[in-house]
Amino acid sequence: MEPILTKDEIADLLAAIKAGKISADFVSNGLYRHSSPLYATEIDLLKTFELNRGSGELRIPNFDIILDSFSRKFSTSLTNTLQRNFTVEREEIAVTDFQQSLLALNNQGAVGIYSIDPLKYGCIFHFDTLLAFTLLEIMLGASLSNDLLALDRNLTTIEISILKTVMAEICQDLEKAMRPIIDLHPLLTKIENNFRLVSIVEPETEVLVTNFDITLAGAKCGQMRLIIPYLTLEPLREKIKGMVSFTQATNNTWSNLFAREALELESRVIARSGLVDMTIRKILALRPGDIIDLQYNPDQPLTITIEDQPLFLAIPGEINGKKAFHVTGRYSNRLGGIHGST
């Protein structure tokens, strides 16, 4: 009879197998079972940056610009509504069929079905379990110190009704994000927790799927998913593709605006003849008639500081009976402390 391992020996054996110290392919005759051969595929390292064929960014070019705009607007809406610091970040846009997109949800969380007139078929926004229960806890008055919850159960009818407030705000943010392309009128038509009842297109219809990671005060608090049929966006493909020129024009406009406003900012300008270091004891001991040596050489130029930063050199003078200075060049660190140590 072969010896029976003790409980501790079994635990050590499992730990060794998990760590890779002992192979699980070892058989009784002392030989190792050969695994299936692995096949190598040549790749071009210079093309690893290219998007795969299943990327929605290739199917609808520049659609990611709209989704990024929606992310920023929705994060602002969540922050303002719930008075917590939310951040929404978009992930890659994937392409699949409608049936597979629903199966990937694992029948967990909440699904909002939206109509987006005048476009056909509508779209779906899904809140996973962690996000749904996190929002519910906050809306029901949970404190900041509470841990995030992801309960292993379906949402109740009452909980779905509470989430309707947040899901309805998606309509305004989606409308604003799509405004450069089309005057959209999104409307939340229904919220479901039974995904078998969700159907906006045929199961084999191609859809674009985008995940949004949502963080609360820097900690991940769930994930939202957008599912939209390709047929819904296909009529807008050329308009969305031309968005890059609109975005560049907008960016240039903001850049010019900031540049113009920066030129109007007021700054403090000082003509500095010299500096001296003094201890508190010496300052308190000063009396009328005392002379303080600034180590100032009248033959050297003054230092002109802008907001305490030395930028120019100048010669002191007088114009119309008032003190003035004439800028002679830029200040250089190579000149050192011209009028005393700092």
HULINGI-V539763 format. One record per residue. N is the residue number from 1. RES is the residue in one small letter. PHI is phi in degrees with one decimal (NA if undefined). Layout:
n: [N:N]
res: [RES:RES]
phi: [PHI:PHI]
This chain:
n: [1:2:3:4:5:6:7:8:9:10:11:12:13:14:15:16:17:18:19:20:21:22:23:24:25:26:27:28:29:30:31:32:33:34:35:36:37:38:39:40:41:42:43:44:45:46:47:48:49:50:51:52:53:54:55:56:57:58:59:60:61:62:63:64:65:66:67:68:69:70:71:72:73:74:75:76:77:78:79:80:81:82:83:84:85:86:87:88:89:90:91:92:93:94:95:96:97:98:99:100:101:102:103:104:105:106:107:108:109:110:111:112:113:114:115:116:117:118:119:120:121:122:123:124:125:126:127:128:129:130:131:132:133:134:135:136:137:138:139:140:141:142:143:144:145:146:147:148:149:150:151:152:153:154:155:156:157:158:159:160:161:162:163:164:165:166:167:168:169:170:171:172:173:174:175:176:177:178:179:180:181:182:183:184:185:186:187:188:189:190:191:192:193:194:195:196:197:198:199:200:201:202:203:204:205:206:207:208:209:210:211:212:213:214:215:216:217:218:219:220:221:222:223:224:225:226:227:228:229:230:231:232:233:234:235:236:237:238:239:240:241:242:243:244:245:246:247:248:249:250:251:252:253:254:255:256:257:258:259:260:261:262:263:264:265:266:267:268:269:270:271:272:273:274:275:276:277:278:279:280:281:282:283:284:285:286:287:288:289:290:291:292:293:294:295:296:297:298:299:300:301:302:303:304:305:306:307:308:309:310:311:312:313:314:315:316:317:318:319:320:321:322:323:324:325:326:327:328:329:330:331:332:333:334:335:336:337:338:339:340:341:342]
res: [m:e:p:i:l:t:k:d:e:i:a:d:l:l:a:a:i:k:a:g:k:i:s:a:d:f:v:s:n:g:l:y:r:h:s:s:p:l:y:a:t:e:i:d:l:l:k:t:f:e:l:n:r:g:s:g:e:l:r:i:p:n:f:d:i:i:l:d:s:f:s:r:k:f:s:t:s:l:t:n:t:l:q:r:n:f:t:v:e:r:e:e:i:a:v:t:d:f:q:q:s:l:l:a:l:n:n:q:g:a:v:g:i:y:s:i:d:p:l:k:y:g:c:i:f:h:f:d:t:l:l:a:f:t:l:l:e:i:m:l:g:a:s:l:s:n:d:l:l:a:l:d:r:n:l:t:t:i:e:i:s:i:l:k:t:v:m:a:e:i:c:q:d:l:e:k:a:m:r:p:i:i:d:l:h:p:l:l:t:k:i:e:n:n:f:r:l:v:s:i:v:e:p:e:t:e:v:l:v:t:n:f:d:i:t:l:a:g:a:k:c:g:q:m:r:l:i:i:p:y:l:t:l:e:p:l:r:e:k:i:k:g:m:v:s:f:t:q:a:t:n:n:t:w:s:n:l:f:a:r:e:a:l:e:l:e:s:r:v:i:a:r:s:g:l:v:d:m:t:i:r:k:i:l:a:l:r:p:g:d:i:i:d:l:q:y:n:p:d:q:p:l:t:i:t:i:e:d:q:p:l:f:l:a:i:p:g:e:i:n:g:k:k:a:f:h:v:t:g:r:y:s:n:r:l:g:g:i:h:g:s:t]
phi: [NA:-72.3:-64.1:-94.6:-72.8:-78.8:-62.8:-68.4:-66.1:-64.5:-63.5:-65.3:-64.2:-64.4:-65.5:-67.8:-66.6:-64.5:-79.9:86.3:-75.6:-125.9:-80.9:-82.6:-89.8:-69.5:-111.3:-66.5:-83.6:86.7:-103.2:-103.6:-77.0:-80.2:-80.9:-65.5:-64.3:-98.4:-104.8:-94.8:-128.1:-72.4:-131.3:-99.3:-63.0:-76.7:-116.8:-69.6:-79.4:-69.5:-70.4:-75.4:-67.9:-90.5:-86.0:-71.1:-70.2:-88.1:-69.3:-127.0:-58.2:71.9:-65.5:-65.6:-64.4:-66.0:-67.3:-65.5:-64.0:-62.5:-58.7:-64.5:-68.8:-70.9:-63.9:-66.4:-63.8:-62.0:-62.4:-70.6:-73.0:-100.1:57.5:-131.7:-87.4:-100.3:-133.5:-116.9:-125.6:-84.5:-103.8:-66.5:-89.9:-109.7:-119.6:-154.3:-100.5:-63.6:-63.6:-66.5:-65.4:-75.5:-63.2:-67.5:-80.5:57.8:53.9:-127.1:91.7:-134.4:-117.2:-102.5:-101.0:-122.0:-94.8:-132.7:-59.1:-90.5:-77.8:-89.4:73.7:76.1:-154.1:-131.2:-117.5:-116.7:-101.5:-72.3:-60.3:-61.8:-65.9:-60.3:-73.0:-64.7:-63.6:-63.5:-61.2:-67.6:-67.8:-94.6:98.0:-67.5:-81.4:-66.9:-79.8:-69.4:-74.1:-69.9:-111.6:-138.7:-68.4:-90.2:-161.1:-78.2:-71.6:-84.0:-61.8:-65.7:-63.9:-64.9:-63.6:-68.0:-67.5:-58.9:-60.9:-70.6:-66.2:-69.0:-68.2:-59.9:-59.0:-65.1:-67.7:-68.3:-62.3:-66.3:-67.6:-90.6:-58.7:-64.5:-105.4:-155.4:-82.6:-93.2:-129.4:-69.2:-148.7:-76.7:-95.0:-166.2:-120.5:-125.6:-114.5:-108.8:-72.0:-69.7:-93.7:-92.7:-157.9:-117.8:-143.9:-65.9:-56.4:-89.7:-69.4:-72.1:-132.4:-100.9:-121.2:-129.8:-96.3:-122.3:-81.7:-117.5:-117.7:-120.9:54.3:89.6:-107.2:-64.1:-121.9:141.2:-141.1:-113.1:-130.4:-105.7:-121.8:-136.1:-63.6:-62.8:-63.0:-69.6:-93.4:-56.2:-64.0:-99.7:-57.0:-68.8:-66.1:-66.2:-62.1:-85.4:-66.1:-59.8:-67.5:-64.5:-66.3:-63.6:-63.6:-64.1:-62.6:-64.6:-63.0:-64.6:-61.9:-64.8:-64.4:-63.0:-63.4:-66.7:-66.6:-64.1:-68.8:-93.6:-69.1:-85.2:-128.8:-93.3:-112.3:-128.0:-93.5:-101.8:-87.2:-175.8:-132.5:-145.2:-95.5:-137.1:-79.5:-60.8:-61.2:-68.0:-63.4:-68.3:-89.0:-65.9:-132.1:-54.4:99.5:-66.4:-112.1:-109.8:-82.3:-87.7:54.1:-93.7:-98.8:-60.9:-81.6:-101.9:-72.0:-76.1:-102.2:-97.7:-107.8:-114.4:51.9:68.8:-106.9:-67.9:-125.5:-134.0:-115.7:-149.5:-108.3:-71.5:-164.6:-147.1:-134.3:53.8:78.0:-120.8:-64.1:-152.7:-141.5:-109.8:-70.8:-107.8:172.4:-89.2:-72.7:-129.1:-62.2:-67.1:-77.1:71.8:-80.1:-67.5:-116.6:113.1:-77.9:-104.6]
